[in-house]
Amino acid sequence: MKILKMPKQNLDLFVSVLPAFGEVYAPVKRGKGFAFDKPSLWSDVQMKYTRTILPPKKLMLPPRETTIAFDPVEGFQDQLAMASKPMVLFGVHPYDIYGLNILDRVFAQSKYPDPYYIARRKNTAIIGMDFEPDDKHFAGSMNSDFVDSGFDLFLSDIGDDYLVLVGTSRGDDIVVMSGCLMQTPGEADFAAYKRRSKDRRASYKTKLEMEDLPEIMEMEYHSKAWEDIGNRCLSCGSCSMACPTCYCFDINDEVELGSRKGQRIRSWDSCLFKTHALVAGGENFREERSSRIKFRYYHKQRGFVAEYGRPSCIGCGRCVEVCPAEINIISVIETIRGERDGIASSAPKSV
């Protein structure tokens, strides 16, 4: 991996070359939060944002998309050309890159690869950027506050400069097109990087003990805590929609009125919706809210570990931020681990 240095004063010139690699999306202010969107002006881009409302997942696996158009005469046509449009995603935090790496395993490296996801991922340049954790981040506990793959370039703040990690040949192409904007770093730059990395790890206000959690969750499968959490959960699915690694979707055919033409639509779904486990005949395998929310936690913290060797949670804190019932993943896991009595308080323990 090549390591370079770019003075912050060169950033405006650097981003001016990015449109050559695709339509640029970056974190911008949206209401009280932030979103990955196309900035009207580069001055709108937020370099010090906490987290976006929706993760980069929304660009790789859109909330609603047409996969095929069908016609009884012309047959069907896929929409891969639309999915293959080049994009540049600038300013992605490391935990969100980790989230994309997890989605890669599900959609690109499984027995049933998804051509639409693969087309978008392949044609999207990822430029990462480090961050300062707030009281909802616990990416350090999930080992997702640093990544060594899944990006083309990664910018680390070292004061007056960025240390630039080049992760791919496309990243190297961006560097080459940038001309003389980047330099060779020195020992002082490496020392600054290590110092800031250490300071960031020490700055986490929220920590979560993950050791042997899958085994403990098996022991607590019938815990009363799941009923208590289910009584508070609204089954709104907000946590699933905001989660970088939730990937459930539904498929529906929408046919034009009075004809047999139509489109096959894929849209996000959630295991917290009452209809998610509903099958023909009216049988519902997870009719109770407590059953549904327990399934979500078990899938992310137990089932995903068995399948892929690590939990699918990345510690971004989005589920904590969007939950209208103030259910906090930290306090839930602390309860399951026996480190607190119930979930009467949604706030995590202080560290």
C-alpha positions as CSV (number, residue, x, y, z in Angstrom):
1,M,0.0,0.0,0.0
2,K,1.4,3.4,-1.1
3,I,1.4,6.2,1.5
4,L,1.5,9.9,0.5
5,K,0.9,13.3,2.0
6,M,-1.4,16.1,0.8
7,P,-1.4,19.6,2.3
8,K,-5.0,20.6,3.3
9,Q,-4.6,23.7,1.2
10,N,-4.6,21.4,-1.9
11,L,-7.9,19.8,-1.1
12,D,-10.0,22.0,-3.3
13,L,-7.7,21.3,-6.3
14,F,-7.8,17.6,-5.4
15,V,-11.5,17.3,-5.4
16,S,-11.7,19.2,-8.8
17,V,-10.3,16.0,-10.5
18,L,-12.8,13.6,-8.9
19,P,-15.7,14.2,-11.4
20,A,-13.4,12.6,-14.0
21,F,-14.1,9.3,-12.1
22,G,-17.8,9.7,-11.7
23,E,-20.6,11.6,-10.1
24,V,-19.4,12.9,-6.7
25,Y,-21.3,12.2,-3.5
26,A,-20.1,13.7,-0.2
27,P,-21.4,14.4,3.3
28,V,-23.6,17.5,3.3
29,K,-25.9,19.0,5.9
30,R,-29.5,17.9,5.7
31,G,-31.8,19.2,8.4
32,K,-30.4,18.4,11.8
33,G,-28.2,15.6,10.4
34,F,-25.9,14.8,7.4
35,A,-26.4,12.8,4.2
36,F,-24.3,11.5,1.3
37,D,-25.5,13.6,-1.6
38,K,-24.3,15.6,-4.6
39,P,-23.0,18.9,-3.2
40,S,-24.0,22.0,-5.1
41,L,-20.8,23.7,-3.9
42,W,-17.8,22.1,-2.4
43,S,-18.1,24.5,0.5
44,D,-21.3,22.6,1.4
45,V,-19.2,19.4,2.2
46,Q,-18.9,18.7,5.9
47,M,-15.4,17.4,6.7
48,K,-16.1,17.1,10.4
49,Y,-19.5,15.3,10.4
50,T,-20.5,12.7,13.0
51,R,-22.4,10.2,11.0
52,T,-24.8,10.4,8.0
53,I,-28.5,9.7,8.6
54,L,-28.4,6.8,6.1
55,P,-25.1,4.9,5.4
56,P,-23.4,4.4,2.0
57,K,-25.5,1.3,1.7
58,K,-28.2,3.5,0.1
59,L,-26.0,4.1,-3.0
60,M,-24.9,0.4,-3.4
61,L,-28.4,-1.1,-2.5
62,P,-30.9,1.7,-3.1
63,P,-34.0,1.8,-0.8
64,R,-36.1,1.2,-3.9
65,E,-35.0,0.2,-7.4
66,T,-36.2,-1.4,-10.6
67,T,-34.4,-4.6,-11.4
68,I,-36.1,-5.5,-14.6
69,A,-38.8,-4.1,-16.9
70,F,-41.1,-6.7,-18.5
71,D,-43.4,-6.7,-21.5
72,P,-45.4,-9.6,-23.0
73,V,-44.1,-8.7,-26.5
74,E,-40.6,-7.5,-25.9
75,G,-39.8,-9.7,-23.0
76,F,-37.7,-8.3,-20.2
77,Q,-34.8,-5.9,-19.9
78,D,-32.5,-5.6,-17.0
79,Q,-31.4,-2.3,-15.6
80,L,-27.6,-3.0,-15.2
81,A,-26.7,0.0,-17.4
82,M,-28.2,2.3,-14.8
83,A,-26.4,0.5,-12.0
84,S,-23.1,0.8,-13.8
85,K,-22.8,4.6,-13.8
86,P,-19.5,5.7,-12.3
87,M,-19.7,7.4,-8.9
88,V,-17.2,8.8,-6.4
89,L,-18.1,8.6,-2.7
90,F,-16.0,11.0,-0.8
91,G,-15.5,11.3,3.0
92,V,-16.6,7.8,4.1
93,H,-15.7,7.0,7.7
94,P,-13.8,3.7,8.3
95,Y,-16.7,1.9,10.0
96,D,-18.9,2.6,7.0
97,I,-16.2,1.2,4.7
98,Y,-16.2,-1.8,7.0
99,G,-20.0,-2.0,6.5
100,L,-19.5,-2.0,2.8
101,N,-17.0,-4.8,3.1
102,I,-19.6,-6.8,5.1
103,L,-22.2,-6.2,2.3
104,D,-19.6,-7.4,-0.2
105,R,-19.5,-10.8,1.5
106,V,-23.3,-11.1,1.3
107,F,-23.9,-9.7,-2.2
108,A,-20.6,-10.2,-4.1
109,Q,-18.9,-13.1,-2.5
110,S,-21.8,-15.5,-1.8
111,K,-23.1,-18.4,-3.8
112,Y,-25.7,-16.1,-5.3
113,P,-23.9,-12.9,-6.3
114,D,-26.1,-9.8,-6.9
115,P,-25.2,-8.2,-10.3
116,Y,-26.7,-4.8,-9.4
117,Y,-24.8,-4.5,-6.2
118,I,-21.6,-5.7,-7.9
119,A,-22.0,-3.2,-10.7
120,R,-22.4,-0.3,-8.3
121,R,-19.6,-1.4,-6.1
122,K,-17.2,-2.0,-9.0
123,N,-18.0,1.5,-10.5
124,T,-17.8,3.5,-7.3
125,A,-14.5,5.1,-6.1
126,I,-14.4,5.2,-2.3
127,I,-12.4,7.9,-0.7
128,G,-12.3,7.4,3.1
129,M,-11.8,9.9,5.9
130,D,-11.0,9.5,9.6
131,F,-13.3,10.9,12.3
132,E,-13.7,11.9,15.9
133,P,-16.0,9.6,17.9
134,D,-19.0,11.0,19.8
135,D,-21.0,9.4,22.7
136,K,-22.9,7.1,20.3
137,H,-19.9,5.7,18.4
138,F,-18.5,2.3,19.6
139,A,-16.6,1.4,16.4
140,G,-13.5,0.8,18.5
141,S,-15.2,-2.0,20.4
142,M,-16.2,-3.6,17.0
143,N,-12.7,-3.3,15.5
144,S,-14.2,-1.2,12.7
145,D,-12.5,2.1,13.4
146,F,-9.7,1.2,11.0
147,V,-9.8,-0.5,7.6
148,D,-7.0,-1.7,5.3
149,S,-9.2,-2.6,2.3
150,G,-12.5,-1.6,0.6
151,F,-11.3,2.0,-0.3
152,D,-9.4,3.6,-3.2
153,L,-7.9,6.4,-1.1
154,F,-8.1,7.1,2.6
155,L,-7.4,10.5,4.1
156,S,-6.1,10.8,7.7
157,D,-5.9,14.2,9.4
158,I,-2.4,14.8,10.7
159,G,-2.7,18.6,11.3
160,D,-1.9,20.8,8.4
161,D,-1.8,17.8,6.0
162,Y,-3.6,14.6,5.2
163,L,-1.8,11.3,5.2
164,V,-3.1,9.5,2.0
165,L,-3.3,5.7,1.8
166,V,-3.6,4.4,-1.7
167,G,-5.6,1.2,-1.6
168,T,-6.2,0.4,-5.3
169,S,-5.1,1.0,-8.9
170,R,-8.0,3.3,-9.3
171,G,-6.8,5.2,-6.3
172,D,-3.4,5.4,-7.9
173,D,-5.0,6.8,-11.1
174,I,-6.7,9.5,-9.0
175,V,-3.3,10.4,-7.5
176,V,-1.7,10.5,-10.9
177,M,-4.4,12.8,-12.3
178,S,-3.9,15.0,-9.2
179,G,-0.4,15.8,-10.5
180,C,1.9,17.4,-7.9
181,L,-0.7,17.9,-5.2
182,M,0.7,15.0,-3.1
183,Q,4.2,14.5,-1.7
184,T,6.3,11.8,0.0
185,P,5.7,11.9,3.8
186,G,8.5,11.9,6.4
187,E,9.1,10.5,9.8
188,A,7.3,13.5,11.5
189,D,4.2,12.8,9.4
190,F,4.2,9.2,10.5
191,A,4.7,10.2,14.1
192,A,1.7,12.6,13.9
193,Y,-0.4,9.9,12.4
194,K,0.4,7.4,15.2
195,R,-0.2,10.1,17.9
196,R,-3.6,11.0,16.5
197,S,-4.6,7.4,16.0
198,K,-3.8,6.7,19.7
199,D,-5.7,9.8,20.8
200,R,-8.8,8.8,18.8
201,R,-8.8,5.3,20.3
202,A,-8.6,6.8,23.8
203,S,-11.4,9.3,23.1
204,Y,-14.2,6.8,22.8
205,K,-16.9,7.6,25.4
206,T,-18.8,4.4,24.8
207,K,-17.3,0.9,24.9
208,L,-18.8,-2.6,24.5
209,E,-17.4,-5.9,25.7
210,M,-17.7,-8.4,22.8
211,E,-15.8,-11.3,24.1
212,D,-17.8,-14.6,24.1
213,L,-21.0,-12.7,23.4
214,P,-22.4,-15.3,20.9
215,E,-22.1,-18.0,23.6
216,I,-23.8,-15.7,26.2
217,M,-26.6,-15.0,23.8
218,E,-27.2,-18.7,23.4
219,M,-27.5,-19.0,27.2
220,E,-29.9,-16.0,27.3
221,Y,-32.2,-17.1,24.5
222,H,-35.2,-17.3,26.9
223,S,-34.2,-14.3,28.9
224,K,-37.1,-12.1,30.1
225,A,-35.1,-9.1,28.8
226,W,-36.3,-9.9,25.2
227,E,-39.9,-9.5,26.3
228,D,-39.1,-6.2,28.1
229,I,-37.3,-4.9,24.9
230,G,-40.2,-6.1,22.8
231,N,-42.7,-4.1,24.9
232,R,-40.8,-1.0,24.1
233,C,-40.0,-1.6,20.5
234,L,-42.4,0.0,18.0
235,S,-41.5,-2.3,15.1
236,C,-41.0,0.8,13.0
237,G,-37.9,-0.6,11.3
238,S,-35.9,2.6,11.7
239,C,-32.9,0.8,13.1
240,S,-32.8,-1.6,10.1
241,M,-33.1,1.2,7.6
242,A,-30.3,3.2,9.2
243,C,-28.1,0.2,9.7
244,P,-25.1,-0.1,7.3
245,T,-25.2,-3.9,7.2
246,C,-29.0,-4.7,7.3
247,Y,-29.7,-6.1,3.9
248,C,-33.3,-7.6,3.9
249,F,-35.3,-6.7,0.9
250,D,-38.7,-7.5,-0.6
251,I,-39.5,-8.0,-4.3
252,N,-42.8,-6.9,-5.9
253,D,-44.0,-6.8,-9.5
254,E,-45.9,-3.6,-10.4
255,V,-48.0,-4.1,-13.5
256,E,-49.4,-1.2,-15.5
257,L,-53.2,-0.9,-15.1
258,G,-54.9,-2.4,-18.1
259,S,-51.8,-4.1,-19.5
260,R,-49.3,-6.8,-18.8
261,K,-46.3,-4.5,-18.9
262,G,-44.6,-3.7,-15.6
263,Q,-41.5,-3.5,-13.5
264,R,-40.0,-5.8,-10.9
265,I,-39.2,-3.6,-7.8
266,R,-36.7,-4.4,-5.0
267,S,-37.2,-2.4,-1.8
268,W,-35.7,-2.4,1.7
269,D,-37.5,-4.6,4.2
270,S,-37.0,-5.2,8.0
271,C,-37.2,-8.2,10.2
272,L,-38.9,-6.0,12.7
273,F,-42.0,-5.6,10.5
274,K,-44.9,-7.8,11.5
275,T,-45.3,-9.0,7.9
276,H,-41.6,-10.0,7.5
277,A,-42.1,-13.7,8.6
278,L,-45.7,-13.9,7.4
279,V,-46.3,-16.7,4.9
280,A,-49.2,-18.1,2.8
281,G,-52.1,-19.3,4.9
282,G,-51.6,-16.6,7.5
283,E,-48.9,-18.3,9.5
284,N,-46.4,-15.9,11.1
285,F,-43.2,-17.4,12.5
286,R,-42.4,-14.2,14.5
287,E,-45.7,-12.6,15.3
288,E,-44.6,-11.2,18.7
289,R,-42.4,-8.1,18.7
290,S,-40.1,-9.6,21.3
291,S,-39.5,-12.5,18.9
292,R,-38.7,-10.1,16.1
293,I,-36.3,-7.9,18.0
294,K,-34.6,-10.9,19.5
295,F,-34.1,-12.3,16.0
296,R,-32.5,-9.1,14.8
297,Y,-30.0,-9.1,17.7
298,Y,-29.3,-12.8,17.2
299,H,-28.7,-12.5,13.5
300,K,-26.3,-9.6,13.9
301,Q,-24.4,-10.8,17.0
302,R,-24.7,-14.6,16.7
303,G,-25.9,-15.8,13.3
304,F,-23.6,-13.6,11.3
305,V,-20.6,-14.7,13.5
306,A,-21.4,-18.3,12.7
307,E,-21.6,-17.6,9.0
308,Y,-18.9,-15.0,8.5
309,G,-16.7,-15.1,11.6
310,R,-17.6,-11.7,13.0
311,P,-20.7,-9.7,14.0
312,S,-22.3,-7.5,11.4
313,C,-22.6,-4.6,13.8
314,I,-20.0,-1.9,13.1
315,G,-20.6,0.4,16.0
316,C,-21.7,3.5,14.1
317,G,-24.4,4.4,16.6
318,R,-27.1,5.1,14.0
319,C,-29.6,2.7,15.5
320,V,-29.2,4.5,18.9
321,E,-29.7,7.9,17.2
322,V,-32.9,7.0,15.2
323,C,-34.8,4.8,17.6
324,P,-38.0,6.6,18.8
325,A,-38.3,4.2,21.7
326,E,-34.7,5.0,22.8
327,I,-33.6,1.4,22.7
328,N,-29.8,1.4,23.0
329,I,-27.8,-1.5,21.7
330,I,-25.2,-1.0,24.4
331,S,-27.6,-1.2,27.3
332,V,-29.3,-4.2,25.6
333,I,-26.1,-6.2,25.4
334,E,-25.0,-5.1,28.9
335,T,-28.4,-6.5,30.1
336,I,-27.9,-9.8,28.3
337,R,-24.4,-10.0,29.7
338,G,-25.7,-9.5,33.2
339,E,-23.9,-6.2,33.6
340,R,-27.1,-4.3,34.4
341,D,-30.6,-5.0,35.7
342,G,-33.0,-4.6,32.8
343,I,-33.2,-1.8,30.3
344,A,-35.1,0.8,32.3
345,S,-32.4,3.3,31.4
346,S,-31.4,3.4,27.8
347,A,-28.1,5.1,28.5
348,P,-25.0,3.0,28.3
349,K,-22.7,2.7,31.4
350,S,-20.1,5.4,31.6
351,V,-16.5,4.3,30.8
